[in-house]
Amino acid sequence: MLLSCCACRSQHNVARHLAIAEVTVASFNMRCQVPEDNPSNNWHYRRHRIAEFIAARQIDVVASQELVGTQDSSLLSLMPAYGEVRASDGVNAIFYRRDAVEVIQQGCFALSDTPEVIGSKGWDGAYPRLALWAVMRHRASRREFVIINTHLDHLGEVARREGARLIVSRLPKIAGKLPTIVTGDFNTDSNGDAYKTLAAVLTDANSAAQKRIGAKHSWHNFCRLPMNKRSTIDFVMVSGNVTPKLAEVPHECPGAMLSDHNPVITTLQLP
């Protein structure tokens, strides 16, 4: 019997070791709660669509931006399978599927020259901005990884660049050698300084994925922008030890849109 128990434990350990460490991560600007020209785009309706979308896709980690007030709690109430990482003062949240990943540690810092002062505004930024981070463990494989979620300023070019530099400078302390994922609405495309700063040390998972499907833009302003004005300003960036397998930007659905941004969804293989 003892030998049998040992054999069972051994088989369990082997199975756990061989489990594929794959996580699905989305960066998703969900749009703050403001009155919209088209009532169907109001948060009251969109939150149900967003919750159904996330649950149907079974996305493991959803890094969101622009949730203010009770938006995050009203969304979370519709997603019983998910937990949340959120700063007490900030508009970034990280939702995670509890049966897929667990949170080990979390924290945040302001994107300013006083990063420990949450709520401080940096450089030429229009609003206070922050970076929210969490160390997570993939339950099936027991692999750990770090996710950092941010929303760079929409007006301040210096604030975007310096915010990106601050995130890069903090990567070694927060992540060490762990697989690292940086998500966010950068408010600039791949030609911007902020993107280039992050891309100097991280890989754009959407561009590097083994397979890419869906739209070629993430920002459409509820389809008000003409096609030639739509751009990708939302990103999932990964460290070199993470393999992007699949990247998808779902097409917007007029009349039943999730947000003024499309989510950027990636399937990532951890080392």
Helices and strands as residue ranges (DSSP letters): H 2-18, E 22-29, G 39-41, H 43-57, E 61-65, H 71-76, E 82-86, E 93-97, E 101-110, E 130-138, E 144-151, H 157-175, E 180-185, H 193-199, E 203-204, H 205-208, E 211-214, G 227-229, E 234-238, E 243-249, E 264-269
